[in-house]
Amino acid sequence: MAELAEVKSILRGLAGSVLKGTTDRQDAAVVGQLLNTVIRAVSVELKAKEQLELVERLEMLEEALEQKGGHRYGA
């Protein structure tokens, strides 16, 4: 989440500098596009992490069920 906070900070600064006229709009647009790519990459990373955590939790539940004499799903 620190990455997203950093991106937001950069975007705020970038917007301010465009409004002041100290940064070219085209340059700011390119930087905005690159930062959007960073945001998407962070989002994909978070989704992958969530899926891995869910798989681990499911495996733990299946193991607990097996130990109690239940049946493993999908087996």
Residue pairs with C-beta under 8 A, 6 or more apart in sequence:
3 38
3 42
4 39
4 42
7 35
7 38
7 39
10 31
10 35
11 32
11 35
14 23
14 28
14 31
14 32
15 28
17 23
17 28
18 25
18 28
62 72
62 73
65 71
65 72
66 72
